[in-house]
Amino acid sequence: MTPDDLGFYATPGPMTTFAEPPHPPADVEEACRISRNLIVHEFLADRYGVGHAELDRRREEVESRSAAEMVAVVRRLGPHAFTEPRPPGGRMIGNCRHFTVFTVALLRAAGIPARARAGFAGYLGEGWSDHWVAERWDAASGRWLRTDAQLDDTQLKLFGLDLDPLDLPDGAFLSGAEAWQRCRSGQDDPRRFGLAELRGAWFVAGNVVRDLAALNKVELLPWDTWGMIDLTLGETEDRRTALVDEIAVAVVAGDVGRWRRLYERAEVRVPRTVRSHRYQREVHLTTV
């Protein structure tokens, strides 16, 4: 990883720029603590005392994409400072992607090289669950360390986990590209990858593209679709499948120059308008 590459990830991108920069966190632990103080996961809200009626009423909050939008939601819910403890009902309704992107935004505000990764967690139930985590550069070891920003003591107990969320063990989380290569090699079954009934190679391929966009500092929602993500992949000889193969090779190899060139492909690059598959509407991205 070159100094220029680290500099790229140490500065905000379209989704990680704050309208008013907060006081930067001292380290990743503080960044995660701030994120968990501001966000409650929609699938786990009841564990924190947020009732179904309130959750349904506020579900639109999950459509917040940028750190600036997330801050606006949080401020509408209460005047507390970021570091001042908030009751769960005063936190934004979000998901793993929101915890990750907000944490990355905080780290970048502190000048710490960080990036969001879209992929799959092997520790949140059976199979490989659709998930996002943060990565930060560790100069001492010369590598990227993966952090699950949403995991607190409540969730560690709920999922029966004995791991350090700040430094996930190797293989606990697979990026989209890593998962794709496992499936393509026959090492794993693509039907084990996804969310609820949404599973299979097409889902894994979508996360390859989402992860590539995130590596280029355009971190969209898990249900945002564009270009190739709208397409169901065909057989091995399909040109779309070949392009996903090419992206996966570049990402897993850490070939920054190659994956930046691949991101410029029309069917891969995030356009000005994407589709929110969850809400079945077009969304214009003013920050891309």
Backbone as CSV, one residue per row, in Angstrom:
resi,resn,N_x,N_y,N_z,CA_x,CA_y,CA_z,C_x,C_y,C_z
1,MET,0.849,-1.190,0.000,0.000,0.000,0.000,0.891,1.249,0.000
2,THR,0.790,2.050,-1.033,1.665,3.213,-1.184,1.187,4.371,-0.308
3,PRO,2.057,5.337,-0.048,1.621,6.524,0.703,0.447,7.242,0.042
4,ASP,0.417,7.275,-1.280,-0.702,7.920,-1.974,-2.007,7.166,-1.729
5,ASP,-1.927,5.842,-1.744,-3.123,5.039,-1.487,-3.622,5.269,-0.059
6,LEU,-2.703,5.296,0.889,-3.092,5.530,2.278,-3.672,6.933,2.440
7,GLY,-3.096,7.899,1.733,-3.632,9.256,1.772,-5.040,9.323,1.225
8,PHE,-5.302,8.538,0.177,-6.645,8.477,-0.422,-7.662,8.020,0.614
9,TYR,-7.328,6.997,1.384,-8.267,6.453,2.368,-8.280,7.229,3.688
10,ALA,-7.352,8.141,3.852,-7.321,8.953,5.072,-8.143,10.233,4.930
11,THR,-8.720,10.450,3.747,-9.524,11.654,3.514,-10.949,11.259,3.158
12,PRO,-11.932,12.117,3.472,-13.339,11.776,3.234,-13.664,11.623,1.758
13,GLY,-14.685,10.811,1.495,-15.239,10.671,0.152,-16.648,11.229,0.126
14,PRO,-17.372,11.036,-0.958,-18.724,11.597,-1.079,-19.671,11.189,0.052
15,MET,-19.555,9.948,0.523,-20.463,9.455,1.566,-19.921,9.634,2.976
16,THR,-18.677,10.059,3.092,-18.062,10.135,4.426,-17.619,11.550,4.797
17,THR,-18.216,12.539,4.157,-17.899,13.938,4.467,-18.958,14.504,5.396
18,PHE,-18.533,15.071,6.499,-19.444,15.716,7.444,-19.642,17.179,7.053
19,ALA,-20.875,17.663,7.166,-21.135,19.079,6.899,-20.367,19.941,7.894
20,GLU,-20.375,19.478,9.154,-19.599,20.128,10.209,-18.733,19.048,10.848
21,PRO,-17.443,19.030,10.575,-16.589,17.964,11.103,-16.691,17.848,12.618
22,PRO,-16.951,16.629,13.136,-17.010,16.437,14.596,-15.613,16.407,15.185
23,HIS,-15.550,16.415,16.503,-14.253,16.234,17.151,-13.751,14.846,16.786
24,PRO,-12.584,14.734,16.156,-12.133,13.419,15.676,-11.871,12.443,16.825
25,PRO,-12.203,11.175,16.631,-11.951,10.171,17.672,-10.461,9.915,17.821
26,ALA,-10.097,9.442,18.995,-8.684,9.159,19.247,-8.239,7.882,18.551
27,ASP,-9.160,6.924,18.411,-8.808,5.636,17.815,-10.072,4.942,17.344
28,VAL,-9.914,3.725,16.812,-11.055,2.996,16.259,-12.048,2.598,17.347
29,GLU,-11.569,2.325,18.540,-12.480,1.956,19.626,-13.451,3.092,19.931
30,GLU,-12.933,4.317,19.985,-13.799,5.466,20.236,-14.739,5.708,19.057
31,ALA,-14.254,5.525,17.846,-15.104,5.716,16.669,-16.274,4.742,16.686
32,CYS,-16.016,3.484,17.019,-17.094,2.488,17.095,-18.063,2.822,18.224
33,ARG,-17.542,3.277,19.328,-18.402,3.619,20.462,-19.342,4.764,20.097
34,ILE,-18.836,5.755,19.366,-19.676,6.870,18.924,-20.762,6.366,17.974
35,SER,-20.390,5.520,17.027,-21.360,4.994,16.064,-22.467,4.216,16.762
36,ARG,-22.087,3.395,17.727,-23.094,2.601,18.441,-23.971,3.470,19.324
37,ASN,-23.480,4.631,19.697,-24.257,5.577,20.499,-25.273,6.339,19.646
38,LEU,-25.058,6.334,18.330,-25.919,7.113,17.432,-26.857,6.260,16.579
39,ILE,-26.584,4.952,16.478,-27.317,4.087,15.561,-27.790,2.839,16.300
40,VAL,-29.001,2.378,15.971,-29.493,1.095,16.460,-29.884,0.261,15.242
41,HIS,-29.499,-1.009,15.234,-29.745,-1.868,14.077,-31.225,-2.217,13.993
42,GLU,-31.782,-2.053,12.799,-33.219,-2.283,12.631,-33.634,-3.713,12.964
43,PHE,-32.786,-4.693,12.710,-33.142,-6.088,12.972,-32.977,-6.467,14.445
44,LEU,-32.296,-5.613,15.206,-32.036,-5.908,16.613,-32.635,-4.852,17.539
45,ALA,-33.442,-3.963,16.985,-33.949,-2.818,17.756,-34.703,-3.248,19.001
46,ASP,-35.456,-4.350,18.900,-36.242,-4.789,20.060,-35.352,-5.180,21.224
47,ARG,-34.132,-5.625,20.928,-33.183,-5.984,21.995,-32.752,-4.764,22.797
48,TYR,-32.961,-3.579,22.212,-32.569,-2.339,22.872,-33.791,-1.539,23.340
49,GLY,-34.959,-2.169,23.281,-36.162,-1.516,23.786,-36.877,-0.622,22.795
50,VAL,-36.532,-0.693,21.514,-37.228,0.086,20.495,-38.347,-0.786,19.929
51,GLY,-39.604,-0.390,20.187,-40.747,-1.213,19.825,-41.013,-1.261,18.331
52,HIS,-41.808,-2.245,17.925,-42.103,-2.441,16.506,-42.848,-1.258,15.903
53,ALA,-43.746,-0.667,16.671,-44.514,0.465,16.134,-43.589,1.636,15.816
54,GLU,-42.668,1.934,16.744,-41.732,3.032,16.516,-40.782,2.691,15.367
55,LEU,-40.354,1.447,15.305,-39.450,1.020,14.248,-40.112,1.184,12.884
56,ASP,-41.359,0.755,12.770,-42.074,0.885,11.496,-42.265,2.349,11.112
57,ARG,-42.539,3.171,12.102,-42.770,4.595,11.840,-41.512,5.282,11.337
58,ARG,-40.352,4.805,11.764,-39.091,5.475,11.458,-38.221,4.704,10.478
59,ARG,-38.787,3.669,9.839,-37.986,2.802,8.979,-37.317,3.563,7.830
60,GLU,-37.894,4.677,7.430,-37.335,5.465,6.325,-35.923,5.964,6.644
61,GLU,-35.564,6.013,7.921,-34.233,6.487,8.302,-33.121,5.632,7.685
62,VAL,-33.415,4.374,7.386,-32.380,3.505,6.822,-31.978,3.925,5.414
63,GLU,-32.751,4.803,4.793,-32.405,5.277,3.456,-31.330,6.365,3.483
64,SER,-30.868,6.747,4.657,-29.785,7.735,4.770,-28.501,7.116,4.230
65,ARG,-27.851,7.801,3.315,-26.656,7.254,2.671,-25.363,7.883,3.177
66,SER,-25.304,9.185,3.250,-24.056,9.850,3.610,-23.971,10.100,5.115
67,ALA,-22.746,10.316,5.583,-22.542,10.658,6.987,-23.287,11.942,7.344
68,ALA,-23.317,12.891,6.407,-24.024,14.147,6.650,-25.516,13.901,6.840
69,GLU,-26.102,13.009,6.029,-27.515,12.672,6.177,-27.777,11.976,7.502
70,MET,-26.870,11.108,7.900,-27.028,10.412,9.175,-26.984,11.384,10.336
71,VAL,-26.073,12.339,10.274,-25.996,13.347,11.330,-27.289,14.149,11.411
72,ALA,-27.856,14.486,10.264,-29.104,15.253,10.237,-30.224,14.471,10.917
73,VAL,-30.292,13.157,10.668,-31.315,12.321,11.301,-31.110,12.307,12.807
74,VAL,-29.881,12.081,13.233,-29.571,11.993,14.656,-29.915,13.300,15.363
75,ARG,-29.614,14.415,14.743,-29.879,15.708,15.392,-31.369,16.001,15.506
76,ARG,-32.160,15.462,14.578,-33.606,15.620,14.696,-34.148,14.840,15.887
77,LEU,-33.430,13.793,16.262,-33.898,12.926,17.341,-33.511,13.423,18.722
78,GLY,-32.610,14.387,18.794,-32.210,14.903,20.103,-30.973,15.766,20.019
79,PRO,-30.798,16.661,20.959,-29.696,17.623,20.898,-28.381,17.125,21.496
80,HIS,-28.325,15.867,21.899,-27.137,15.353,22.569,-25.894,15.469,21.688
81,ALA,-24.763,15.688,22.339,-23.486,15.635,21.629,-23.208,14.189,21.214
82,PHE,-22.367,14.002,20.208,-22.087,12.656,19.724,-21.617,11.719,20.833
83,THR,-20.811,12.260,21.743,-20.233,11.425,22.785,-21.104,11.340,24.032
84,GLU,-22.200,12.077,24.051,-23.112,12.027,25.206,-24.048,10.836,25.035
85,PRO,-24.154,9.971,26.052,-24.985,8.763,25.918,-26.415,9.074,25.493
86,ARG,-26.883,8.334,24.507,-28.243,8.495,23.994,-29.073,7.259,24.321
87,PRO,-30.331,7.446,24.659,-31.201,6.275,24.802,-31.414,5.653,23.434
88,PRO,-31.644,4.340,23.356,-31.825,3.684,22.061,-32.902,4.342,21.198
89,GLY,-33.964,4.845,21.814,-35.014,5.500,21.049,-34.574,6.805,20.423
90,GLY,-33.445,7.340,20.878,-32.911,8.577,20.327,-31.808,8.346,19.319
91,ARG,-31.655,7.082,18.896,-30.643,6.738,17.901,-31.299,6.523,16.539
92,MET,-30.533,6.722,15.504,-31.014,6.501,14.149,-31.227,5.014,13.884
93,ILE,-32.283,4.683,13.136,-32.499,3.307,12.712,-31.588,3.032,11.518
94,GLY,-30.721,2.048,11.654,-29.778,1.762,10.580,-29.480,0.279,10.478
95,ASN,-28.362,-0.039,9.863,-27.927,-1.429,9.731,-26.404,-1.469,9.718
96,CYS,-25.848,-2.631,9.399,-24.397,-2.801,9.458,-23.661,-1.807,8.574
97,ARG,-24.243,-1.485,7.444,-23.599,-0.539,6.532,-23.511,0.846,7.167
98,HIS,-24.537,1.273,7.892,-24.518,2.586,8.534,-23.466,2.652,9.641
99,PHE,-23.396,1.599,10.476,-22.352,1.560,11.499,-20.974,1.656,10.848
100,THR,-20.793,0.896,9.782,-19.492,0.856,9.110,-19.125,2.199,8.496
101,VAL,-20.031,2.759,7.712,-19.716,3.996,6.998,-19.524,5.156,7.973
102,PHE,-20.331,5.212,9.016,-20.161,6.297,9.991,-18.815,6.161,10.711
103,THR,-18.441,4.946,11.044,-17.145,4.718,11.694,-16.000,5.101,10.767
104,VAL,-16.098,4.710,9.502,-15.076,5.084,8.524,-14.998,6.592,8.384
105,ALA,-16.156,7.263,8.369,-16.175,8.725,8.267,-15.456,9.363,9.449
106,LEU,-15.687,8.833,10.640,-15.026,9.368,11.838,-13.517,9.154,11.771
107,LEU,-13.105,7.970,11.340,-11.669,7.683,11.250,-11.000,8.580,10.213
108,ARG,-11.660,8.765,9.084,-11.084,9.648,8.064,-11.021,11.093,8.559
109,ALA,-12.005,11.503,9.348,-11.972,12.853,9.920,-10.766,13.030,10.836
110,ALA,-10.297,11.914,11.401,-9.113,11.950,12.267,-7.825,11.713,11.484
111,GLY,-7.948,11.569,10.157,-6.766,11.340,9.332,-6.262,9.920,9.360
112,ILE,-7.103,8.977,9.814,-6.716,7.573,9.884,-7.189,6.861,8.604
113,PRO,-6.301,6.230,7.859,-6.734,5.524,6.644,-7.768,4.447,6.976
114,ALA,-8.927,4.550,6.365,-10.014,3.613,6.659,-10.867,3.435,5.417
115,ARG,-11.531,2.282,5.329,-12.413,2.026,4.193,-13.494,1.025,4.602
116,ALA,-14.620,1.082,3.915,-15.734,0.177,4.165,-15.639,-1.012,3.222
117,ARG,-16.039,-2.190,3.717,-16.021,-3.399,2.900,-17.391,-4.062,2.920
118,ALA,-17.881,-4.390,1.743,-19.148,-5.109,1.586,-18.843,-6.578,1.342
119,GLY,-19.513,-7.442,2.091,-19.254,-8.870,1.929,-20.158,-9.712,2.790
120,PHE,-19.563,-10.647,3.518,-20.346,-11.627,4.255,-19.651,-12.010,5.557
121,ALA,-20.434,-12.090,6.633,-19.917,-12.494,7.942,-20.287,-13.947,8.197
122,GLY,-19.344,-14.694,8.741,-19.592,-16.089,9.058,-19.925,-16.318,10.516
123,TYR,-20.219,-15.234,11.246,-20.425,-15.346,12.689,-21.788,-14.801,13.160
124,LEU,-22.696,-14.580,12.226,-23.991,-13.987,12.594,-25.155,-14.953,12.358
125,GLY,-24.883,-16.236,12.406,-25.917,-17.229,12.175,-25.407,-18.281,11.211
126,GLU,-26.314,-19.065,10.650,-25.908,-20.115,9.727,-25.449,-19.533,8.395
127,GLY,-24.470,-20.169,7.812,-23.985,-19.717,6.516,-23.242,-18.398,6.600
128,TRP,-23.270,-17.678,5.485,-22.561,-16.402,5.375,-23.584,-15.284,5.193
129,SER,-23.682,-14.411,6.187,-24.685,-13.344,6.190,-24.172,-12.093,5.495
130,ASP,-25.015,-11.513,4.650,-24.715,-10.223,4.018,-24.315,-9.233,5.101
131,HIS,-23.162,-8.574,4.946,-22.661,-7.750,6.049,-21.629,-6.751,5.544
132,TRP,-21.424,-5.698,6.320,-20.386,-4.696,6.054,-19.506,-4.558,7.291
133,VAL,-18.214,-4.365,7.074,-17.291,-4.059,8.161,-16.359,-2.932,7.722
134,ALA,-15.670,-2.375,8.695,-14.687,-1.320,8.419,-13.284,-1.923,8.418
135,GLU,-12.404,-1.326,7.645,-10.987,-1.659,7.688,-10.188,-0.404,8.012
136,ARG,-9.144,-0.568,8.771,-8.235,0.549,9.050,-6.807,0.054,8.875
137,TRP,-5.962,0.962,8.427,-4.576,0.588,8.178,-3.799,0.572,9.490
138,ASP,-3.097,-0.532,9.743,-2.249,-0.658,10.918,-0.797,-0.578,10.470
139,ALA,-0.182,0.558,10.753,1.188,0.787,10.279,2.172,-0.203,10.883
140,ALA,1.934,-0.605,12.136,2.882,-1.497,12.813,2.988,-2.846,12.106
141,SER,1.834,-3.388,11.684,1.838,-4.691,11.026,1.852,-4.575,9.504
142,GLY,1.633,-3.343,8.993,1.617,-3.120,7.561,0.472,-3.824,6.855
143,ARG,-0.709,-3.829,7.492,-1.861,-4.495,6.880,-3.160,-3.827,7.334
144,TRP,-4.228,-4.175,6.635,-5.553,-3.679,6.989,-6.175,-4.578,8.048
145,LEU,-6.665,-3.980,9.119,-7.364,-4.722,10.167,-8.862,-4.500,10.006
146,ARG,-9.626,-5.567,10.143,-11.072,-5.483,9.976,-11.788,-5.330,11.327
147,THR,-12.773,-4.441,11.330,-13.506,-4.109,12.545,-14.998,-4.162,12.289
148,ASP,-15.729,-4.864,13.149,-17.191,-4.886,13.062,-17.714,-3.816,14.012
149,ALA,-18.074,-2.678,13.450,-18.425,-1.517,14.263,-19.737,-1.670,15.012
150,GLN,-20.621,-2.570,14.576,-21.931,-2.665,15.219,-21.928,-3.566,16.448
151,LEU,-20.943,-4.451,16.571,-20.960,-5.437,17.647,-20.625,-4.811,18.997
152,ASP,-21.601,-4.839,19.906,-21.373,-4.420,21.285,-21.533,-5.639,22.186
153,ASP,-21.491,-5.438,23.491,-21.582,-6.572,24.416,-22.903,-7.319,24.267
154,THR,-23.985,-6.577,24.018,-25.297,-7.200,23.837,-25.277,-8.172,22.668
155,GLN,-24.696,-7.758,21.555,-24.683,-8.608,20.364,-23.670,-9.746,20.480
156,LEU,-22.553,-9.490,21.130,-21.589,-10.566,21.342,-22.235,-11.702,22.128
157,LYS,-23.024,-11.332,23.135,-23.727,-12.343,23.936,-24.837,-12.998,23.119
158,LEU,-25.596,-12.199,22.373,-26.711,-12.709,21.578,-26.246,-13.758,20.577
159,PHE,-25.137,-13.486,19.884,-24.643,-14.399,18.850,-23.643,-15.426,19.405
160,GLY,-23.385,-15.372,20.710,-22.465,-16.322,21.313,-21.049,-16.209,20.785
161,LEU,-20.570,-14.968,20.659,-19.280,-14.728,20.025,-18.166,-14.526,21.049
162,ASP,-17.028,-15.113,20.755,-15.814,-14.903,21.541,-14.737,-14.416,20.588
163,LEU,-14.873,-13.158,20.188,-13.899,-12.554,19.277,-13.775,-11.075,19.602
164,ASP,-12.743,-10.466,19.072,-12.508,-9.041,19.268,-13.095,-8.295,18.074
165,PRO,-14.203,-7.546,18.266,-14.809,-6.847,17.122,-13.889,-5.825,16.478
166,LEU,-12.910,-5.331,17.238,-11.997,-4.328,16.705,-10.937,-4.940,15.788
167,ASP,-10.715,-6.227,15.921,-9.695,-6.914,15.115,-10.224,-8.313,14.801
168,LEU,-11.080,-8.405,13.792,-11.712,-9.675,13.461,-10.666,-10.713,13.040
169,PRO,-10.843,-11.946,13.463,-9.886,-12.988,13.046,-9.977,-13.247,11.547
170,ASP,-8.886,-13.700,10.975,-8.847,-14.012,9.544,-9.949,-15.013,9.196
171,GLY,-10.670,-14.733,8.122,-11.694,-15.650,7.661,-13.056,-15.475,8.284
172,ALA,-13.170,-14.615,9.298,-14.480,-14.396,9.929,-15.398,-13.612,9.008
173,PHE,-14.812,-12.698,8.258,-15.545,-11.896,7.278,-14.882,-12.079,5.924
174,LEU,-15.698,-12.253,4.896,-15.195,-12.340,3.529,-15.700,-11.155,2.733
175,SER,-14.811,-10.460,2.053,-15.259,-9.418,1.140,-16.044,-10.079,0.005
176,GLY,-16.773,-9.268,-0.759,-17.499,-9.820,-1.895,-16.584,-10.601,-2.824
177,ALA,-15.395,-10.047,-3.080,-14.446,-10.701,-3.983,-13.947,-12.026,-3.413
178,GLU,-13.652,-12.054,-2.127,-13.182,-13.293,-1.496,-14.276,-14.360,-1.534
179,ALA,-15.518,-13.941,-1.264,-16.634,-14.888,-1.306,-16.845,-15.419,-2.720
180,TRP,-16.746,-14.529,-3.705,-16.938,-14.933,-5.101,-15.915,-15.992,-5.503
181,GLN,-14.662,-15.777,-5.142,-13.627,-16.737,-5.517,-13.825,-18.082,-4.818
182,ARG,-14.315,-18.060,-3.585,-14.604,-19.323,-2.889,-15.695,-20.099,-3.605
183,CYS,-16.714,-19.374,-4.044,-17.821,-20.024,-4.749,-17.397,-20.521,-6.127
184,ARG,-16.622,-19.719,-6.835,-16.203,-20.084,-8.194,-15.264,-21.298,-8.186
185,SER,-14.493,-21.433,-7.114,-13.549,-22.558,-7.030,-14.214,-23.834,-6.533
186,GLY,-15.473,-23.728,-6.096,-16.164,-24.880,-5.549,-15.885,-25.107,-4.080
187,GLN,-15.146,-24.184,-3.455,-14.818,-24.325,-2.041,-16.042,-24.122,-1.165
188,ASP,-17.012,-23.349,-1.660,-18.230,-23.097,-0.891,-19.416,-23.004,-1.836
189,ASP,-20.605,-23.156,-1.262,-21.848,-23.144,-2.029,-22.426,-21.736,-2.029
190,PRO,-22.642,-21.108,-3.191,-23.173,-19.749,-3.222,-24.529,-19.607,-2.560
191,ARG,-25.250,-20.702,-2.399,-26.551,-20.635,-1.732,-26.417,-20.388,-0.247
192,ARG,-25.214,-20.466,0.274,-24.980,-20.179,1.687,-24.694,-18.696,1.928
193,PHE,-24.657,-17.907,0.862,-24.302,-16.495,0.955,-25.513,-15.615,0.656
194,GLY,-25.821,-14.695,1.583,-26.909,-13.767,1.308,-27.655,-13.355,2.547
195,LEU,-28.928,-13.080,2.366,-29.782,-12.595,3.456,-31.173,-13.179,3.277
196,ALA,-31.652,-13.903,4.304,-32.968,-14.537,4.258,-33.068,-15.392,2.993
197,GLU,-34.112,-15.137,2.167,-34.286,-15.943,0.964,-33.466,-15.429,-0.212
198,LEU,-32.801,-14.283,-0.050,-31.992,-13.700,-1.123,-30.581,-14.280,-1.050
199,ARG,-30.323,-15.298,-1.853,-29.055,-16.005,-1.781,-28.631,-16.492,-3.165
200,GLY,-27.363,-16.733,-3.308,-26.877,-17.310,-4.548,-25.755,-16.521,-5.184
201,ALA,-25.276,-17.028,-6.320,-24.142,-16.406,-7.008,-24.447,-14.975,-7.416
202,TRP,-25.679,-14.703,-7.848,-26.038,-13.346,-8.268,-25.891,-12.368,-7.105
203,PHE,-26.216,-12.823,-5.875,-26.099,-11.960,-4.700,-24.624,-11.700,-4.391
204,VAL,-23.823,-12.749,-4.452,-22.384,-12.594,-4.201,-21.778,-11.632,-5.213
205,ALA,-22.156,-11.782,-6.489,-21.633,-10.900,-7.537,-21.991,-9.447,-7.258
206,GLY,-23.221,-9.219,-6.761,-23.618,-7.855,-6.417,-22.714,-7.254,-5.361
207,ASN,-22.318,-8.068,-4.382,-21.429,-7.549,-3.342,-20.003,-7.355,-3.830
208,VAL,-19.613,-8.070,-4.884,-18.313,-7.799,-5.508,-18.306,-6.375,-6.048
209,VAL,-19.380,-5.990,-6.721,-19.471,-4.653,-7.312,-19.635,-3.595,-6.226
210,ARG,-20.480,-3.869,-5.218,-20.659,-2.903,-4.123,-19.332,-2.664,-3.391
211,ASP,-18.592,-3.745,-3.186,-17.310,-3.625,-2.494,-16.317,-2.834,-3.328
212,LEU,-16.322,-3.051,-4.636,-15.439,-2.279,-5.508,-15.776,-0.790,-5.429
213,ALA,-17.064,-0.469,-5.430,-17.471,0.936,-5.298,-16.996,1.502,-3.958
214,ALA,-17.138,0.717,-2.888,-16.698,1.180,-1.563,-15.189,1.395,-1.523
215,LEU,-14.443,0.534,-2.198,-12.992,0.705,-2.261,-12.620,1.978,-3.018
216,ASN,-13.532,2.454,-3.841,-13.341,3.725,-4.542,-14.051,4.869,-3.824
217,LYS,-14.390,4.648,-2.573,-14.990,5.641,-1.666,-16.393,6.090,-2.076
218,VAL,-17.157,5.156,-2.662,-18.577,5.399,-2.926,-19.326,4.239,-2.273
219,GLU,-19.727,4.445,-1.013,-20.296,3.385,-0.193,-21.820,3.507,-0.182
220,LEU,-22.491,2.715,-1.016,-23.940,2.821,-1.127,-24.649,1.826,-0.216
221,LEU,-25.978,1.904,-0.205,-26.762,1.023,0.651,-26.783,-0.399,0.085
222,PRO,-26.991,-1.400,0.929,-26.971,-2.789,0.466,-28.023,-3.105,-0.588
223,TRP,-29.080,-2.310,-0.650,-30.154,-2.566,-1.624,-30.143,-1.584,-2.799
224,ASP,-29.135,-0.740,-2.877,-29.001,0.140,-4.037,-28.510,-0.692,-5.225
225,THR,-29.136,-0.511,-6.380,-28.734,-1.261,-7.566,-28.411,-0.314,-8.711
226,TRP,-27.488,-0.740,-9.540,-27.098,0.014,-10.738,-26.312,-0.931,-11.644
227,GLY,-26.256,-0.601,-12.907,-25.432,-1.340,-13.850,-25.524,-2.849,-13.714
228,MET,-24.394,-3.495,-13.474,-24.334,-4.950,-13.387,-25.154,-5.529,-12.251
229,ILE,-25.385,-4.763,-11.194,-26.112,-5.295,-10.050,-27.570,-5.566,-10.403
230,ASP,-28.054,-4.946,-11.462,-29.412,-5.201,-11.914,-29.519,-6.493,-12.723
231,LEU,-28.402,-7.098,-13.045,-28.388,-8.226,-13.958,-28.131,-9.531,-13.222
232,THR,-28.845,-10.566,-13.600,-28.580,-11.908,-13.103,-27.463,-12.506,-13.943
233,LEU,-26.448,-13.009,-13.285,-25.303,-13.546,-14.012,-25.655,-14.847,-14.719
234,GLY,-25.030,-15.064,-15.869,-25.275,-16.279,-16.627,-24.241,-17.339,-16.317
235,GLU,-23.927,-18.138,-17.321,-22.963,-19.213,-17.140,-21.541,-18.642,-17.120
236,THR,-20.587,-19.527,-16.936,-19.198,-19.106,-16.786,-18.714,-18.281,-17.980
237,GLU,-19.162,-18.631,-19.157,-18.677,-17.919,-20.327,-19.324,-16.556,-20.519
238,ASP,-20.338,-16.251,-19.729,-21.007,-14.959,-19.834,-19.989,-13.851,-19.575
239,ARG,-19.987,-12.819,-20.400,-19.010,-11.737,-20.255,-19.153,-11.020,-18.920
240,ARG,-20.376,-11.004,-18.371,-20.567,-10.352,-17.077,-19.880,-11.141,-15.983
241,THR,-20.008,-12.457,-16.032,-19.342,-13.308,-15.063,-17.827,-13.140,-15.172
242,ALA,-17.330,-13.047,-16.389,-15.898,-12.859,-16.599,-15.428,-11.546,-15.994
243,LEU,-16.253,-10.499,-16.078,-15.870,-9.218,-15.509,-15.848,-9.288,-13.977
244,VAL,-16.808,-9.996,-13.388,-16.784,-10.173,-11.931,-15.537,-10.945,-11.523
245,ASP,-15.182,-11.956,-12.299,-13.933,-12.692,-12.042,-12.740,-11.736,-12.045
246,GLU,-12.699,-10.857,-13.029,-11.573,-9.932,-13.164,-11.517,-8.969,-11.986
247,ILE,-12.678,-8.469,-11.577,-12.724,-7.565,-10.419,-12.239,-8.289,-9.169
248,ALA,-12.730,-9.517,-8.976,-12.370,-10.277,-7.778,-10.866,-10.512,-7.704
249,VAL,-10.253,-10.857,-8.833,-8.803,-11.088,-8.857,-8.056,-9.820,-8.454
250,ALA,-8.461,-8.681,-9.007,-7.776,-7.415,-8.717,-7.935,-7.028,-7.254
251,VAL,-9.137,-7.200,-6.709,-9.398,-6.799,-5.320,-8.650,-7.698,-4.345
252,VAL,-8.734,-9.011,-4.540,-8.062,-9.934,-3.628,-6.546,-9.749,-3.685
253,ALA,-6.026,-9.421,-4.863,-4.579,-9.201,-5.008,-4.134,-7.856,-4.450
254,GLY,-5.087,-6.985,-4.137,-4.727,-5.649,-3.648,-4.154,-4.768,-4.736
255,ASP,-4.539,-5.027,-5.973,-4.040,-4.269,-7.126,-4.870,-2.997,-7.282
256,VAL,-4.485,-1.951,-6.554,-5.279,-0.724,-6.498,-5.457,-0.097,-7.876
257,GLY,-4.389,0.001,-8.630,-4.480,0.608,-9.954,-5.456,-0.128,-10.853
258,ARG,-5.422,-1.442,-10.794,-6.300,-2.244,-11.647,-7.751,-2.104,-11.224
259,TRP,-8.004,-2.130,-9.901,-9.409,-2.046,-9.491,-9.969,-0.645,-9.711
260,ARG,-9.108,0.376,-9.705,-9.602,1.723,-10.035,-9.950,1.819,-11.516
261,ARG,-9.172,1.162,-12.358,-9.492,1.159,-13.788,-10.782,0.383,-14.048
262,LEU,-10.954,-0.725,-13.360,-12.169,-1.512,-13.535,-13.400,-0.737,-13.064
263,TYR,-13.236,0.067,-12.052,-14.359,0.850,-11.540,-14.844,1.864,-12.573
264,GLU,-13.991,2.230,-13.509,-14.389,3.199,-14.530,-15.272,2.580,-15.613
265,ARG,-15.441,1.274,-15.593,-16.324,0.630,-16.569,-17.757,1.123,-16.365
266,ALA,-18.455,1.384,-17.453,-19.804,1.959,-17.380,-20.760,1.085,-16.585
267,GLU,-20.616,-0.244,-16.702,-21.544,-1.127,-16.010,-21.203,-1.324,-14.539
268,VAL,-20.096,-0.733,-14.108,-19.619,-0.903,-12.737,-19.690,0.405,-11.943
269,ARG,-19.283,1.495,-12.553,-19.213,2.779,-11.845,-20.597,3.232,-11.382
270,VAL,-20.658,3.789,-10.186,-21.920,4.292,-9.645,-22.349,5.530,-10.429
271,PRO,-23.552,5.520,-11.014,-24.035,6.675,-11.776,-24.685,7.709,-10.852
272,ARG,-25.136,8.775,-11.439,-25.799,9.819,-10.654,-27.121,9.349,-10.052
273,THR,-27.767,8.415,-10.747,-29.053,7.908,-10.271,-28.968,6.396,-10.113
274,VAL,-29.334,5.911,-8.926,-29.395,4.480,-8.658,-30.828,4.130,-8.273
275,ARG,-31.096,2.852,-8.144,-32.429,2.433,-7.747,-32.387,1.813,-6.357
276,SER,-33.234,2.308,-5.464,-33.404,1.689,-4.153,-34.344,0.507,-4.352
277,HIS,-33.768,-0.697,-4.394,-34.596,-1.885,-4.628,-35.586,-2.086,-3.483
278,ARG,-35.175,-1.740,-2.300,-36.050,-1.938,-1.132,-37.306,-1.086,-1.223
279,TYR,-37.148,0.149,-1.648,-38.278,1.066,-1.709,-38.810,1.270,-3.127
280,GLN,-38.198,0.557,-4.087,-38.672,0.586,-5.468,-38.813,2.014,-6.001
281,ARG,-37.709,2.768,-5.907,-37.707,4.138,-6.406,-36.322,4.535,-6.859
282,GLU,-36.276,5.502,-7.739,-35.018,6.043,-8.219,-34.491,7.057,-7.201
283,VAL,-33.185,7.054,-7.016,-32.553,7.967,-6.059,-31.442,8.725,-6.765
284,HIS,-31.522,10.046,-6.746,-30.470,10.874,-7.354,-29.401,11.143,-6.298
285,LEU,-28.177,10.824,-6.623,-27.061,10.988,-5.700,-26.390,12.338,-5.943
286,THR,-26.641,13.272,-5.082,-26.064,14.620,-5.263,-24.598,14.660,-4.876
287,THR,-24.131,13.633,-4.137,-22.758,13.670,-3.628,-21.780,12.861,-4.455
288,VAL,-22.238,12.200,-5.528,-21.312,11.364,-6.325,-20.766,12.168,-7.493
